[in-house]
Amino acid sequence: MKNLTEKGGNTALEDLSRYIFAAPEWPRSVAIMILLGIVIDGAGFIGGRNYLLIFGFFGYVIPALFAFVLTKPCVEVVGGKITWNRSALLAMSCMVFQVIVSFLLLFLPYPNLYPVLFGVALGVVFAVRLIVLAGIADYRMKRMVPAAALQSIAAGMAGMFYFGMDFLYYVLFLHLLFGCGVLLFLWLVERPLKKNFRISALHFINAFIAHNTDGDKALDDFFMEIGEDVYVQQASLFFSREGRGDITFTVPNLHPGPMGEIGGANLPKVLHDMLGPDTFVAHGCATHDFNLVSEGEVTLMADAVRASRRDAVFFAGATASRRYTCGTVDICAQGFGDTLLLVATRSPEKTEDLEYAIGLAVMAECRGRYAHVAFVDAHNCMVDVTEPVVAGSLTAYEYWQAAQAASVGCAEESVSAFEVGSGHRAVPFSREEGFGDLGIMALAVRVEDQLTAYVLFDGNNVEHGVREVLREHLLTVVDECEVMTTDSHVVNTLSGRNPVGYRITAEEIIPYVEDAVRAAIEDLAPAEAAGGTGWVEGVTVFGSNRISQLASTVNAMLTFVAPLGVAILLFAFLLSLVAYLVLL
C-alpha cells in the first residue's frame, strides 16, 4: 500500500477514498458462486480419485447462498447496515477464500489432508467475515459474530454429513481459535489510534463508509474528539447600492475540507446561504489543519461577519484595480475606502493553500495604510496535489512583498466614485466534474472608465492553464479580471484532484463564465463600500498537524498489518493441525 505520508497530511484523508468501491450487483456475485461450484464438482468428477458426490454444491455453493440471504437481516436486527450487493460480494469472496485454502496443499501425498484443509478454510472464512462485517456494518464485534458464522457453520454442517460428527466439533473449535486470533489482531491494529486519538479504527471505518454511502454525519463526532479551538480573523467587504440589494464579499481564513460532506467541506455554500444570495465566499489563508470539524461551526463565521457589518463605516470612493508582482506571485489589488482587496495567484505556477500565519503577516503589513485587508488566495492553478505554502519559505516571502507593494501602490492611487454589480450562473456540471453547488459567481466593479471582473468558481482549484484561457476571453468583455475558486471540497469524493477544467474543458466553461460576468455588468449600480474584520472565536477545527499525525499513525498501522495477519494466520493453522490430530 502506498505510504500515506508521501504527500503529507493534507491529502491523506482524501487518499483513503481510493479504497472505496461500489459492490457489483448481487446477481453477478451469485452467478459466480454457482459457476465456481459447478467447476469444483466437474473437476472432482473428472479427477475421479476420492470424489465427494456434489460436494462443491453442498460444501461451497449452498453455504455461500445461505450467508448471502441471511447476512443482511442478521446484521440489521442488531442495528447494523449492509446492502444486498455487499452481502453477496462478501459471501462470494469468502467462497473463493474457502476454495483456495481447501485445495492449497492437496498436491501433497496425504489422502486424509482434505478434511483438515476444509476445516481450516471454514475458520479463515469466519475470521474474514468477522473482520469485514465489523468494518463495514457495525464495529461492535459481539453483534457481528452470528452473521459472520453463517457461511462457515453451514459449510461445517455439510462437512459433518461427509466426514462425520467429529468434524463438526473440529470446526467449532476452529471458530473459537480463529475468533480469538481476530480479536488479538484487531486489538493490536487499533491500539495506535486508541492510544494517540482515543478513537476506534473500526468505528472510524464504519463512519467513513456510512458517510460515503448514506451521507451519514457520524464522522463529525470523531473529528470533534480530536479537534481544537482556534481564533481567526475574517475580513469582509460590504457594498451598499442605490436601489439594489447589498453585496457581501467575505474571506474566511478557515479551510473548506476535508472532502465530500465531511466536516466543513461545503463551507462556502453553507456560509453563502446564511449571509444572503449576493454573498461571495472567497478562499483565505488556511490549510487542512483548519478544516472545520462540522458544518455547525460555520454559524460562528456568519456571526463574525454580521458583527463586523454592524460597526462598518461606508465610503463612496474606490481606486482602479492594479497588478503587482514579486517573483512568482501576482496580485490584483483594489482599494475601497479604508479597505484593501488583494487577490493573489501564482499561475501558471501551482497555487496551493497558504498557512494562516502568512495571511496574518500580509494583513498586519497592509494595515499601516488600510484599516481592513481582504487577502484572497485565488487558488486557481493546480499542477498536482501538493503541500501548502508555509511561513518563512521563499514563496511566502514573495506573497508578502507583492502585498506590501500593492498596499503602497493603492494608497497612492486616486479615489473615484464606483459602481458594483453581481452575477450568478448555475452550471449543468456536477460535483464529480469539479463544480460545487454555487456554480459561478461574478463581481463587477466600474471605476471611471475601468471595468474589473472578479470571477468566483465554487470548486477546488483550476486546472493548469485554464485560468489563462478564461482570463484571455474575459478581457474582451472587461478591462481587468481575475479567476478565483472557493476551494470547496465537496467535489473531492474520489481523490484530492478534481479542479475546474479537469473534466470539463475551458471551451465548455467559457459561455457560463461570460454569462455570469455580463449579468454582473447589467447589475451595476452606484455603491458605497465598507470593510469589516471580525474574529471567529473558538471555532473547532481539526487542529495543528492533526491530519499529519493521523496519517502517520495510519501509515504505521499499515506497515505491520500484513505481517501481523500472516503470523497470526500461520499460528492458527499450526494449532488447527494439532487439534485435528487430537480430535480426529
Helices and strands as residue ranges (DSSP letters): G 9-11, H 12-16, G 17-19, H 26-47, H 55-56, I 57-61, H 62-76, H 84-102, H 113-136, H 141-163, H 165-197, H 201-214, H 219-226, E 228-241, E 247-251, H 267-275, E 279-281, G 288-290, G 295-297, H 298-310, E 317-318, E 322-326, E 329-336, E 339-345, H 356-366, E 372-377, H 394-412, E 416-425, G 431-433, E 440-447, E 450-457, H 466-474, E 480-485, H 506-522, E 525-541, H 546-583
